[in-house]
């Protein structure tokens, strides 16, 4: 069996406003691009998704969450493209910034699952908190970071665990931030968050095949990246499929950009029993003729995979 997955930091569907507010055009553009894929993904993992707030109110009805609104827009785009596949969406709340009773903006993750797959379980009601807080006093001010989990099963009764995450930026207060040239993926706070993430993945996946995806805010070959490969039975399929080592991928295949900086910080790790067949639909950030150009400050990572022993 073949399954296709996608991980995408959508910047709250507000790239045209530099993330300050989401827009209807932002919702539509990303939905239209996904609908344009010849082979639609089975699972879509999103980072930087809102629930309800002042920032998100420009793009949809205030009584509807951002993910609900975008899922409806995606369904319309799929219908217009003549495609019958539809998705169920799950929102994983992370943090909210409020002024009195008014929510200025919120943060969270989203997971979409194709309607021909069964969802056995998920932790949308209580996402796993991986945030590293040095002190209780200032810890409340730190943006919460989480790991979303969903367990799916196909019609043949084979299950898979999918994990979606978004790690913090390296702490500015850590001296390594000023010592390491690359910085992204060398923060002590990031290593601490990863330790919590690894423990959660190990506990929930048990001996099942699993995927770990998201915005790690960590460069290929960085300390965080290497620790993922060491601590979990996973592989990054990109080096084998592109013929480039992790350090070369940093320069030639960025996944995100900020001003003139280009960074490869979004990753897809395949767990036990999984083999990636291709990364079709993925292109470097900044590729002007690419399907995803100009839609976010990230580009998505896509992969089509199968299992080594038909365990999925």
N, C-alpha and C positions, 0 to 999 in steps of 0.2 A: 504494500500500500504506500502511496505517495501523499505527503501532506506539505502544504505551503504555509509559511509563517512570515509575519512582518512586524518590525519594531520601529516606532516613529515618535520622535519628540515633535509635537505639533505646535508648540509655543502658544498654547491657549487659543489656537486658530486666529491669532491676532498679529501675524507677521507684518502686515502692511502698516500697522500702527506701532511697530516695534515692541509688541507684546503688552502695550499699555491697555489695550482693550480688544476684545474679540469682535469680528465683523461677520456679517452674512456672507460676504464674498470669500472670507477665509474659510468658513465652513464649506461653502460650495466648491471652491477650487480643489481642496484636498479630497473631497468626496468624488469629484469628477475624475481626478487623476487615478484614484483607486479603481473606479468603475471602468477606466480605459484599459486596465490590465487584461490581457487575453486570458490569463489563468488567474482567477481571483484567489487571494489567500484564504486559508481555512481559519486561521487565528490572527488577530491584529492586536498588538500590544502598544498602547499609547502612553506617552509621558507628557506632563504639563497639560493637564485637563482640569477645567473648573467644574464646580457644581453650580451654585447660584451666587452671584455677587454683583456689585456695581460695575466691575470690569467686564463681566460677561454679558451684561444686560443689553449691550448694543446689538448683539447678534441674534437674539431669540426672545421669545415670550418669557417674562419673569417667573411664570409658574412652571416652567420646564427647565430641567437641568441642561447644562451645555452638552453633555454626552447624549442625552435623550434627543435633543434638537439635532445634533450632528448625525446620529444614527438614522433619524427620519430623512435628513437631507441625502445621506448615502443611499437609502432605499430608493429615493426618487431618481438619483443619478443612475443606479443600477437598472431601474425600470426603463429609463430613457435610453440606456445602452443595450436594451434587449436581453438583460441577464436576469435569471430567475433566482439566483442565490440571495439570501437575506441573512442578517446577523442579529444576534442578541447581544446586548451590551451590559457590562458590569462596571460600576464606578467604585473606586477605592479612594476614599477621602484621606488626605494627609494632613493638611494644615489650613488654617484660615486666619486672616488678618481683619480685625473688626474695629470700628469706631462706634462705641456704644452698641446699639442693636444692628447697625448697618455693617454688612460684610463688604469690606473694600475689595478683597479678592481672596480666592481660595486656591489650593493646589491639590493635585491628586493624580491617580493613574486610571487608565481605562483598559479593559480587555473586551474585544469583540470575538464572538465564536459563531461560526457558520451554523445555520439552522439544521444541517444534516448531521451535526455532531451533538452528542448528549453531554450535558454538564453534570458531572457526578457531585462535585463540591467546589466551593470557592470561599475565600475569606474577605469578600467585599464588605461585609458588616463589621469586620474587625481585622483590618490589614496588619501585617506584622511590622512593628516599629523597629527600625534598624538604626535610628539616630544615635550618634555619639554625643553625649552631653557631659562636659567636663565638670560642671557644677549645677546644682539644682537651682541656684539663684538666677543664673543667666540661661539655663537650659530651656526655660519656658519661652525664651525669645527666639531660640534657634528653630529654623524651619524643619518640621518633621519630615523624615525620610522613611519610606515604607517599602515592603515587598508584597506585590499582589500575587495570588496563587489561584489557579483554576485547574481542576482535573477533568479531562474530557475522555469520552469513549466513542469509538466509531460503531458502525452497525454490526461489525464482526465481533464486538465485545472486547476490543483491545483498548487499553487506556494509556494516557500520557499526562504527565504533570507539566504545566507551563508556569514559569515564574517571570514576572515583570518588575523591574526596579529602576530607581533613579537615585544614585548616590550624590552626596553633597560635593560641593567644590572643596578643594584643599583649603584647610583653615589658614587664614592670613596670619594668625598669631603663632603658627608653628614655624620654627626656625628653618625647617626643611623647605618651606615655601620659597625662601629667599636663596637657598643653597642649590637646590635642584634646578637645572636649566629648564627642563620640561614642565615641572611642577604638577601638571594634571595627572593624578594617579600616584603621587608621592606623599600626599598628606597623611599624617598620623591618624587624623580623624576618619579618613577614608578607609584606612586599614582596619580600624575598629568597627566601622559600619560593615565592612566586608565580612568580618568574623561573625557578626550576628546574622548576616545574610546566609553565609555558608551553613551555619548551624540549622537555620530554618529550612533550607533546601534539603539538607541531609535528612532531617526529621520527616518532612512531608513526602519526599519522593520515595523513601525506603529503597526497594529494589526495582522500581519501575523506570522506564525510559523518561527522561525529562529534558526540557529546554530552559535555559536561563538567558533572558534578553533584557535590553534596556539601555538607558543613558547612564554610563558608569562614570562620566566626567574624568575618565582615565585613559591615557594614551595607550596604544598598542605597545607592548614591551615594557610598560611601566611597572612599578612595584605592585600595584593593585591588580593589574592584568596578569602578571606572573603568579600572584598568589591565588587567583581564581583557578588557574591551570594546575597549581600544586595541590590546593586543598580539596578540589572536587574532581570527579572522574569525567572531565569535559575536554573538548577540543574547540578551537576557533577554526572554522572551516575555511576562512578567507586565505590564509597563507598557502594552503594546498591548491585551492582553486584558482588563485591568481599567480602563483609562482613567486610571490613576494614575501619576504620575512616581515615580522611585525614592525621593525624599525623602518623598513622601506615603505610599508603601508601607511605609516604616519605621513609621509611626504607626498605619496602619489594617490592615496585614496582617503581623503578627509571625509568625515561625516557631518561636520559642523563648522560654522564660521562666526567670528566676531570681529568686526572691522576688517583689518587685513590679516587676521590670524586664521589659520586653517588647522583643524584638529580632528584626529580620529578617536572619538570618545564613545561612540555607540557600538555595542557589540552583541553578538549572538553566539552563545556557547551551547554546543550539543553534548548532552549527557550520554550515559551508557546505552549502547545498542543502537545509536542513531548514526546515519551516514548522510552527509549533505551531497545532493546531486548537482545543484547549481545555485547561483546567486542572481539569476536573471531578474531584471527590473531594478537592480541596485546600480547606482552610479555615484561618482565622487561629488562632494559638495562643490558648487561653483561651476559645474558643467552646464553651459548655457542652453544646450539643446536637450538637456535631460528632462524627463517627465516631471521631476520634483523640483525643478529650479524655481526659486523665488517664492516658494510656498511657506517656508519656515526657515529658522536659522540652523536647522538640521535637515538631512535627507534620510529617508528610511533605509533600513537594512532588511533585505528579503532573502529567504532561503527555501529551497525545495528539498525535502529530505525523505528518506525511507529508513527502514530498520534493517540491521544486519541479519537478524534471525526471525523476522516477521513477528516481532513482539508488539507491534503497534497495529 
